[in-house]
Structure formats: structure tokens, C-alpha cells
Amino acid sequence: MIVAGKAEYAKHWQNSAWLEYRTEEELEELASPRILHTHLLPRQLPESVWKLGCKVVCVWRNPKDCAVSYFCQESNQVWTDDSKDTFNFTGSWDDFLSLYQNGYIAYGSIFDYIFDWTKRAEQFSICQVQYKDMKKNCVNEIRRMAEYLNRPLPEKTYVEIAEACSFSNLKHANENIKDQTYHFNWQQGSSGYFRKGKIGDWKNWFTVSQNEKFDQIYETKLRKPFPY
């Protein structure tokens, strides 16, 4: 919406493509300026991203909330090519958290992810956005991103974008407006991609011992106290 300069939903996935999920041919078809999404580590991105000085917006969220969100998503998604409707993950929350902490999940260790992107942000101009800040003052964060992207907009447009990108409005757009071609199938009764969008839901999932262990691993691997 910032790039387009207006608070209108993009209906097709090509308006913002997942770098690791699309073919090179599909990505080449995108009109400039291309907006790409990714969960990859900085070293896994094309070197041209850094050599050409591409604009990079890195969104952070409390990794404990990420763990809960990830578990709920994997436990409720159904393999699209499985006639038996097998869920992506069938283990317990405790099982998943163990895998999550040890990096035995898609995209690897969350701790390596945080470490690598933090280091890259020290070397390149990256716009770092905290999910909790978006929840507290979305207009301010949208303004900050627009300025980073060299696309300043009228204050009214920032407000309109913030409203359009609220959790409830994005959920409605995702289910009723956007193209469904690449959407996963979900367990009946599941909330789909948009579950809660809350800050601190991890407190309803982590036990005291799980929380203490997570903090310990974080401090050991990143050599600093857990910041959330």
C-alpha cells in the first residue's frame, strides 16, 4: 500500500511474491518495483540484494509468540495433496517447542535467524519493525517505513493504510478479497492464517520451566538478555 500510495488491497499474490516459493520466471514477470517476501536468512538471499542496495524491511516479533503462532498454523494446516487430510504437524505443543528451540523445523533455528539478521542490520541500511510497535502505533510505523522507502505520503493516507491493515480487516480481505490460488487448506473450524494477532499470547502456552529454558537458550546463543 505504501508503494502504491493508497489503501487498497492487492488481489493477486504477484503484487508481493514469496521469494522461496516462486519460480525465477514468475518473479521476473513482476512489474517494477518488485515487492518480495521471504523467511530466508540474509546469506541465503541473492547477493544482488546487498550489492544493489535494495530496500529491506525486517519485521520482528517476540519469538515466543512466534512459536505459538507457528505451532497453531502447522497443527491446523492440511497437506493439499493428501487425500487423507493429514495435518502438517501432529505432535504436542511440548514436542513442537523442543523442535523449534533446536532448529529442527522449516527455516531452521529461530535463534540463528535473529542473530544473523541482527548482524546484517549492523552492516546495511535495514528498516527494522517490531510487531508490538505496529500494534501500539501502526500509523507511526507506516510513516517510518514510507520514509525509509523514499515514498512519503499524506498523513491521511497513513491513517487509511493503518485501518486497512488492522487484524480484523486484513483477515476479512484475506478470506474474501484476495486471490486464493496459493492458500493452504485448513482443518475445519480453524481460524486459518489469521488466528489472534495478539501480543503476549505465549503466556497462555509456556510453562514456567519452558519459559526459563527458552530465556536461557536465547541468552546463551545471542549473548544478551531476552529483550521481550
N, C-alpha and C positions, 0 to 999 in steps of 0.2 A: 504493500500500500504506500509506503514511503517512496519507493522508486516510481510508482505510478502517479503519485501525487494526489491520491484520492482514496477515500474509504470504501472501496468496492471489492467484493470477494472475487478472487480468480477462480474460475470454474474448473479449469483443467490442470492436471498435475504438471504440465510443461511450464507453467508460469513459475514454478520453483521445483527443480528436479533433485532427487536424491542421487548424489554423485556415484555411490557404490551400487545403486540398483538399476541404473540405466545404461544402455549401450553407448559406445562412443558416437555412433551415428545419431542416436536420439538426442544426445547432448549437443552435437554440432548443429542440429536443426533449430535450437533455441535462438530466439532473437536477442540481440544485444540491447541492454546489458543483461547478461545471464545471471540468474539467482540460483545458486546451488546449495542444497542442504547436505550435511554429512555428519556421521558419528565417528569418522576416522581420526586417527592420531595425526598431528601435523606432519610427521615424517612420511606418512602414507599418502599425502596429497601430492598432486603433480608439482614438480619443482617450480614450474612457471608461476604458480600461485604466489610464491615468495619472491621470485626474481622480478616479476612484473608489478609487484606491489598491489596485488588485488586487495580489495576491502574485505576484511574478515570480522564477522560479529560472532563472538563466543558467548554462548548462554550457559550460565552456571546455575545449579540448583543443589540444595542440600543433598549429598549423596545418600543419606538415609531415606529421605523422601523418594529419591530416585529408585532405591532398592525396592521399596514398597510398590511404587508405580510399575516398575519393571516386572515384579512378581505377578501382580494382578493382570497385567497385559498378557504375559506369557501363559498364565493359567487359564485365561479366557479366550485366547485366540485359537482358532481351529485351522488345521492344515487344509488349504484349499483343494489339494489334490488327493485327499484321503477320504474315501467313501465311508469310513467308519467314524468320521468326525473326531479325530484324535486331537487333543489339545497340545499346544506347543510344549507345555511343562505340566507334569502330573505329580510332582513331588510336593512336599510340605513347605511352608514358609521357612522353617529351620533349615531344610535341605537347600533351598534356593539361596538363603543368606550366606551359607557356607560357600556355595559355588561363586556367588557374587564377590565375596571378600577375597577369594583365592584366584579370581580371574578366569574361572572355567565357564564362561558364558560368552555369547557373541560380543565381539569387540574387545574382549579381554578385561584386564583389571581396571576397575574404576580409579584406583589409586595411581596407576601408571598414567591413566588418562588425565587426571588432574595435574600430576607432576609435569608431564610433557607439555600440556597446553599453557601451564603457568610459566614454564621456562621459555616457550616460544613467544609469549606475550612480553617478555623482557627484551626480546631481540627485534620484534617487529611491531608496527602500529596495529594493534588489535582492539576493537571495541568490546570490552567485557561487560556483560549484562547479567545482573543477578535476578533470578526468578522472584525472589522475595521483594526486590525493589520494584519490579514490574507490578506486583500485586499491591504494593503500598502507594505507588505514584506512577501509574502507567504513562501518563502524559509526559512527565519529565523524562522518562527513559526513551520514549519515542522521539522526543525532541533531541536528546543526546545522540541517538542513532542517526537521525536525519542530518545532524551537523557533521557527524563522522563521515557519512556517505556523500557529503557535499551536496545535499539536496534539502536545504531548509524550506519549510512550509509555513503557511499561516497558522497562527495559534489555534484557530478554529478547526483546522484540518487535523492537528494533533489530537484534539479532543474527540473528533469524529472517529479517528482511527482507534483510539483507546476504547471507545464504546463498541465499535465493530469487533474488536479483538478481545472483548471480555469473554470469560469462560463460557457463559451460557449462550452468548451469540455465536461464538466460534463452534460450539457443539451443534447448534442448530444448522449453521452453514455447512458443517462437515457432513451432516446426515441428510440435508435436504437441498443443498445448492451445488456443492462441489461434485465433480465427476467421480464416480465410484469404481472406475476401472481397476485401480490398483489397491483397493481397500481389502483388508483381510476379512475373513468370516469370523463371527464371534459366537460364543456359547449363548444359547437362548437365555434372555434375561440379563445379559451382561450390559454394562454401560458403554462398552466399546472403547474407542480411543480416549474419549473424554470421561474420566471417572469422577474425580472430585476437584482437582486443581487447587487443593488446599496447601497451606504451609504448616508443617509440623505433624502431619498425619502419622509419621513414623512412630510417634509416641504411643499410638494405639496398637503397634505391632511388635516393636522391640521389647524384649525383656530387659531387666536391669543388667544381667550378665552379658547379653548380646550387645547392649549399648556400650558397656565398658570395654568389651573386646574390640568393638569397631573403632572406638576412640584410640585405643592402644595401637592398633594396626596403622591407623591414619598417622599418628604422631611418629611412629617408627619409620614408616615409609617416606613421609613428607617432611620429617624433622621440624615439625611445628605443631602447636596445639590444634585440636579440631575447632574450626572457626565458627560453627553454627550453634 
